[in-house]
Amino acid sequence: MTPHFFEAEINSFGYFTFLLPASAALGIDSDKILEISVDYGAALDGDQLTANAWAREQNGVIKGFIYTVHIAPGENEQERIVEALNNCEAFLSNLSQFAAMLDRQQ
């Protein structure tokens, strides 16, 4: 059966990554460098951007979902997403737990 691509809804998302030393950023005893990746796009309501943050060890294979933040669309979206993540206790807590899980698997 041939797929009917004309019925598919295509969404466009933005994407960026940054590196974060776990010990300095999270205050934990870890030598891990974490690669944070963020995909973001318009929320269903159209009034906000939804940004999903993921993490993995730099050059690692295991990647985990960490947290979702919402920001208003506008200028400097990537910087504002990073700022929202940096100010979010739940994101930092989940990221710390993820780094600890990676350390336990060594």
C-alpha positions as semicolon CSV with decimal commas, in nm:
position;residue;x (nm);y (nm);z (nm)
1;M;0,000;0,000;0,000
2;T;0,134;0,342;-0,093
3;P;0,122;0,606;0,183
4;H;-0,094;0,909;0,120
5;F;0,146;1,192;0,193
6;F;-0,104;1,453;0,081
7;E;-0,292;1,373;0,403
8;A;0,012;1,431;0,624
9;E;0,032;1,743;0,835
10;I;0,382;1,890;0,817
11;N;0,513;2,085;1,115
12;S;0,824;2,297;1,120
13;F;1,037;2,311;1,433
14;G;1,354;2,488;1,538
15;Y;1,646;2,301;1,693
16;F;1,966;2,388;1,878
17;T;2,216;2,226;2,114
18;F;2,462;2,340;2,380
19;L;2,715;2,170;2,608
20;L;2,695;2,185;2,985
21;P;2,953;2,052;3,236
22;A;2,742;1,863;3,492
23;S;2,961;1,945;3,792
24;A;2,972;2,322;3,736
25;A;2,616;2,366;3,612
26;L;2,441;2,133;3,854
27;G;2,676;2,134;4,153
28;I;2,710;1,756;4,150
29;D;3,017;1,534;4,161
30;S;3,032;1,425;3,799
31;D;3,287;1,448;3,521
32;K;3,013;1,432;3,256
33;I;2,972;1,691;2,983
34;L;2,604;1,697;2,891
35;E;2,475;1,788;2,547
36;I;2,140;1,959;2,582
37;S;1,926;1,961;2,269
38;V;1,611;2,164;2,232
39;D;1,339;2,133;1,971
40;Y;1,086;2,413;1,966
41;G;0,792;2,542;1,768
42;A;0,452;2,702;1,790
43;A;0,225;2,558;2,057
44;L;-0,115;2,430;1,953
45;D;-0,281;2,747;2,084
46;G;-0,050;2,957;1,863
47;D;0,011;3,206;2,144
48;Q;0,332;3,047;2,276
49;L;0,635;2,848;2,173
50;T;0,680;2,503;2,321
51;A;1,041;2,396;2,380
52;N;1,131;2,036;2,466
53;A;1,472;1,985;2,628
54;W;1,660;1,657;2,592
55;A;1,998;1,551;2,730
56;R;2,269;1,298;2,665
57;E;2,632;1,260;2,757
58;Q;2,848;1,437;2,498
59;N;2,895;1,186;2,212
60;G;2,673;0,942;2,404
61;V;2,401;0,712;2,281
62;I;2,138;0,734;2,557
63;K;1,923;1,045;2,520
64;G;1,646;1,133;2,761
65;F;1,363;1,381;2,771
66;I;1,420;1,632;3,052
67;Y;1,153;1,905;3,050
68;T;0,919;2,129;2,847
69;V;0,903;2,507;2,882
70;H;0,677;2,762;2,713
71;I;0,774;3,113;2,610
72;A;0,612;3,393;2,414
73;P;0,724;3,411;2,049
74;G;0,949;3,700;1,953
75;E;1,310;3,808;1,932
76;N;1,602;3,597;2,061
77;E;1,391;3,285;2,109
78;Q;1,685;3,050;2,163
79;E;1,841;3,270;2,430
80;R;1,507;3,309;2,606
81;I;1,452;2,932;2,599
82;V;1,793;2,875;2,761
83;E;1,711;3,141;3,020
84;A;1,374;2,978;3,095
85;L;1,543;2,639;3,138
86;N;1,814;2,788;3,359
87;N;1,550;2,943;3,586
88;C;1,339;2,626;3,607
89;E;1,394;2,415;3,920
90;A;1,215;2,115;3,767
91;F;1,446;2,119;3,462
92;L;1,758;2,140;3,680
93;S;1,631;1,866;3,911
94;N;1,546;1,633;3,621
95;L;1,882;1,705;3,458
96;S;2,064;1,625;3,784
97;Q;1,877;1,295;3,808
98;F;1,964;1,214;3,447
99;A;2,335;1,285;3,507
100;A;2,327;1,068;3,822
101;M;2,170;0,785;3,621
102;L;2,450;0,811;3,364
103;D;2,711;0,798;3,642
104;R;2,550;0,486;3,791
105;Q;2,564;0,309;3,453
106;Q;2,943;0,342;3,425
